[in-house]
Amino acid sequence: MLLLVAPLILLAQKKDIQKTSFEVEGVCGMCKARIEKTAFGLKGIKTANWDIPSHQFTILYDANKVSLEEVHQAIANAGHDTPLATAPDEVYENLPMCCLYDRKKKVE
């Protein structure tokens, strides 16, 4: 019986590890800590690194556990605009002064 169940367990645990990078708005080391902490709070994130000068955010994630859209939305909800999600104004406005970046105009 165990020999019949073992292959099913292995198939259910198959991972779809992907790597991607995208721009995340921010300014400083506090932004870096907030962005990376937010990503690591999502199930399925393996690595997360936000580069301050380039604003490039690189993640390694399991696409079976978290979608790229969920990552963008979580980071926006923490106050940082991404190409796919805009931070709520009230969250952005409550960031520390050093973290307030120049926001791009929203497309209505």
Buried (B, 14 or more C-beta within 10 A) or exposed (E): EEEEEEEEEEEEEEEEEBEEEBBBBBBBEEBBEBBBEBBEEBEBBBEBBBEEEEBEBEBBBBEBBBEBEBBBBBBBEBBBBBEEBBBEEEEBEEBEEEBBBEEEEEEE
